[in-house]
Amino acid sequence: MKLSDFDFELPQELIAQKPAGTRGDDRLMLLGRCDGKVSHYKVEDLVDLVEPGTLMIFNNSRVRRSRCYGIKTSSGREQEFMFLNQCGPEGDTWNTMVKGAKKVKTGNVYKFSDGSEGVIINHEGDEGSEFRTIRFSQRLTEDWFDRNGHIPLPPYIRREDDDTDSERYQTVYAKETGSSACPTAGLHFTQPLLEKLKAKGVDLEWITLHVGLGTFLPVREENIEDHKMHEEVYTVPYEVAEKINQAKKEGRPVLAVGTTSVRTLESAAEKAEDGSWIIRGGTGSTHIFMYPGYEFKVVDQMFTNFHTPESTLIMLVSAFAGREHILSAYKQAVEEKYRFFSYGDCMLIK
């Protein structure tokens, strides 16, 4: 398939720059997975749209303050780094994504706001990409990121992060720190909404996938099959795997909240002796890339945001509901002036 098959027209004013005034006060589009039928609701209506017995799976990863600014010691020039993941067990060496990567050379030294210094080390492939590896003289802790870092708002939010983002760019159930971007479908959920879902007989469980910015890198290959995803680490607790397998056995729907939950569940699936698909508990890594033609093994329903044109995420939802249905629904969303992307409105596909 071609990259241009996943393009659509989006007015800039529909890209949400701020969250809704109150968490959960967003619009919800219901999309029929099979027939493409579209209906319009509010997030608060979700309780009425999810059947009792449904198993909802959420990603409880917490966003790290991973956008940090260092000063090049030889020139005084400021450089932005997005810290993605640490390399090895020592915690002093990290993979980063950098702006203006051509100017960030091996051997460059950068000083950060607390006085600590990091040096760019040689790493195969770094010089021709936006990724660099940086090594410090000490282990970087979460306290270090709290002192030096900013909330890593995505580039289509054209403003600096502020105090509001410290709360609103985290889900209310965020627990395990490690993401470089928020699993944003979960931003719509409040504790009262979660309690209402449980009271209706909906089962709620949590997995963890730490979101790396590789998920959001642009697809640069015109033939999308040539695109390579970066790896992300996930964990499915064993007891959660058992509950998912029981739900599948009983014919109860599994509703994944967010594309990160979808990626985790589909990556953790394996065939049982009877030929059915089951979830394997534990920790693993995935570079799964889902586009039309992919056959889903575990996920029956999906709750998700509206995604960027020509992204791996719009390809994923197109694999789930069909490209024509998704593009038609997005066209209606534009006509109805839905708010798009991380701080925007949402969609339930079932």
Residue pairs with C-beta under 8 A, 6 or more apart in sequence:
1 223
1 224
1 225
1 291
1 292
2 222
2 223
2 224
3 219
3 221
3 222
3 223
3 224
3 310
4 222
4 310
5 224
5 323
6 224
6 309
6 310
6 311
6 314
6 315
6 318
6 323
6 327
7 309
7 310
8 309
8 327
8 330
8 331
8 334
9 334
10 309
10 334
10 340
11 334
14 334
14 337
14 338
14 339
14 340
14 344
15 156
15 157
15 339
15 340
15 341
15 344
16 157
16 339
16 340
16 341
16 342
16 343
16 344
16 345
17 157
17 158
17 159
17 343
18 164
18 343
19 164
19 168
19 169
19 187
19 343
20 26
20 343
23 168
23 172
23 187
23 188
23 190
24 43
24 44
24 188
24 189
24 190
24 193
25 42
25 43
26 42
26 43
26 188
26 339
26 344
26 345
26 346
27 40
27 41
27 42
27 43
27 338
27 339
27 345
27 346
28 40
28 41
28 42
28 43
28 45
28 46
28 49
28 188
28 345
28 346
28 347
28 348
29 38
29 39
29 40
29 41
29 329
29 332
29 333
29 338
29 345
29 346
29 347
29 348
30 38
30 39
30 40
30 41
30 49
30 347
30 348
30 350
31 37
31 38
31 321
31 325
31 326
31 329
31 347
31 348
31 349
31 350
32 38
32 325
32 350
33 301
33 320
33 321
33 322
33 325
33 349
33 350
36 321
36 322
36 324
36 325
36 328
36 329
38 328
38 329
38 332
40 336
41 49
43 188
43 193
43 346
44 193
46 193
46 197
46 303
46 348
47 193
47 196
47 197
47 200
49 348
49 350
50 56
50 197
50 200
50 202
50 255
51 202
51 253
52 200
52 201
52 202
53 201
53 202
53 203
53 252
53 253
54 202
54 203
54 252
54 253
54 254
54 255
54 301
55 202
55 203
55 205
55 243
55 244
55 247
55 252
55 253
55 254
55 255
56 197
56 202
56 203
56 204
56 205
56 255
56 256
56 257
56 303
57 205
57 206
57 207
57 240
57 244
57 254
57 255
57 256
57 257
57 261
57 264
57 265
58 171
58 173
58 186
58 189
58 204
58 205
58 206
58 207
58 257
58 258
58 261
59 171
59 183
59 186
59 206
59 207
59 208
59 209
59 257
59 258
59 260
59 261
59 264
60 171
60 173
60 174
60 175
60 176
60 206
60 207
60 208
61 174
61 175
61 176
61 177
61 178
61 179
61 183
61 208
61 209
61 210
61 211
61 260
62 170
62 174
62 175
62 176
62 177
62 178
62 179
63 151
63 152
63 169
63 170
63 174
63 177
63 179
63 180
63 181
63 182
64 83
64 142
64 145
64 149
64 152
64 177
64 178
64 179
64 180
65 145
65 146
65 148
65 149
65 150
65 151
65 152
66 82
66 83
66 84
66 145
66 149
66 152
66 180
67 80
67 81
67 82
67 83
67 149
67 150
67 151
67 152
67 153
67 161
68 80
68 81
68 82
68 83
68 112
68 145
68 148
68 149
68 150
69 78
69 79
69 80
69 81
69 112
69 113
69 150
70 78
70 79
70 81
70 110
70 111
70 112
70 118
71 77
71 78
71 79
71 110
71 111
71 112
72 78
72 79
72 108
72 109
72 110
73 109
73 110
73 111
73 117
74 108
74 109
77 103
79 98
79 99
79 100
79 103
79 104
79 110
80 98
80 99
81 96
81 97
81 98
81 110
81 132
81 134
82 96
82 97
82 98
82 152
82 180
82 213
83 94
83 95
83 96
83 140
83 145
83 149
83 180
84 94
84 95
84 96
84 97
84 131
84 180
84 212
84 213
84 214
85 94
85 95
85 178
85 180
85 210
85 212
85 233
86 93
86 94
86 95
86 140
87 93
87 94
87 95
87 133
90 139
91 139
91 140
91 141
92 135
92 136
92 137
92 138
92 139
92 140
93 121
93 133
93 134
93 135
93 136
94 133
94 134
94 140
95 131
95 132
95 133
96 131
96 132
96 133
96 134
97 130
97 131
97 132
97 213
98 104
98 130
98 131
98 132
99 130
101 129
101 130
101 131
101 132
104 120
104 132
105 120
105 127
106 120
106 121
106 122
106 123
106 126
106 127
107 119
107 120
108 119
108 120
109 117
109 118
109 119
109 120
110 117
110 118
110 119
110 120
110 134
111 117
112 118
112 148
113 147
113 148
114 144
114 147
114 148
116 136
116 137
116 138
116 144
116 148
117 136
117 137
118 134
118 135
118 136
119 134
119 135
120 126
120 132
120 133
120 134
121 133
121 134
121 135
123 131
123 132
123 133
125 131
126 132
126 133
142 177
150 160
150 161
151 161
151 165
151 166
151 169
152 161
152 180
152 181
152 213
153 159
153 161
153 165
153 169
153 342
154 181
154 216
154 341
154 342
156 308
156 341
156 342
157 341
157 342
157 343
161 169
168 187
168 343
169 182
169 187
169 342
170 182
171 182
171 183
171 186
171 187
171 189
172 189
172 190
172 191
172 194
173 186
173 189
173 194
173 206
175 206
175 208
176 208
176 210
176 235
178 208
178 210
178 233
179 210
179 211
179 212
180 210
180 211
180 212
180 213
181 211
181 212
181 213
181 215
181 216
182 211
182 342
183 209
183 211
183 258
183 260
183 261
184 258
184 305
184 341
184 342
184 343
185 257
185 258
185 259
185 261
185 303
185 304
185 305
185 346
186 257
186 258
187 342
187 343
188 346
189 257
194 204
197 204
198 204
203 243
203 247
205 240
205 243
205 244
206 237
206 240
207 234
207 235
207 236
207 237
207 240
207 261
207 264
207 265
208 234
208 235
208 264
209 232
209 233
209 234
209 235
209 260
209 261
209 263
209 264
209 286
210 232
210 233
210 234
211 232
211 260
212 230
212 231
212 232
214 229
214 230
214 231
214 232
215 229
215 230
215 232
215 260
215 312
215 313
216 311
216 312
216 313
217 230
218 310
218 311
219 227
219 310
219 311
219 312
219 315
220 227
221 227
224 291
224 315
225 291
227 289
227 312
228 287
228 289
229 287
229 288
229 289
229 312
230 287
231 285
231 286
231 287
232 260
232 263
232 285
232 286
232 287
233 283
233 284
233 285
234 263
234 264
234 267
234 268
234 283
234 284
234 285
234 286
235 282
235 283
235 284
236 244
236 264
236 265
236 268
236 279
236 280
236 281
236 282
237 281
238 281
238 282
239 281
240 279
240 281
241 268
241 278
241 279
241 280
241 281
242 281
244 254
244 265
244 279
244 298
245 278
245 279
247 253
247 254
248 254
248 276
248 277
248 278
248 298
249 276
253 300
253 301
253 350
254 265
254 298
254 299
254 300
254 301
255 299
255 300
255 301
255 302
255 303
255 350
256 262
256 265
256 299
256 301
256 302
256 303
257 303
258 303
258 304
258 305
259 302
259 304
259 307
259 313
259 316
259 317
262 290
262 299
262 302
262 316
262 320
263 286
263 288
263 290
263 316
264 286
265 279
265 298
265 299
266 288
266 290
266 296
266 297
266 298
266 299
267 284
267 286
267 288
268 279
268 280
268 281
268 282
268 284
268 298
269 277
269 278
269 279
269 280
269 297
269 298
270 277
270 278
270 279
270 280
271 277
271 278
272 278
277 297
277 298
279 298
289 312
289 315
290 315
290 316
290 319
290 320
291 312
291 315
291 316
291 318
291 319
292 315
292 318
292 319
292 322
292 323
293 319
294 319
296 319
296 320
299 320
300 350
301 348
301 349
301 350
302 317
302 320
302 321
302 348
302 349
302 350
303 346
303 347
303 348
303 349
304 313
304 317
304 346
304 347
304 349
305 340
305 341
305 342
305 344
305 345
305 346
305 347
306 330
306 333
306 338
306 340
306 341
306 344
306 345
306 346
306 347
307 313
307 314
307 317
307 341
308 314
308 340
308 341
314 326
314 330
317 326
317 347
317 349
318 326
318 327
320 349
321 329
321 349
329 347
333 340
333 345
338 344
338 345
339 345
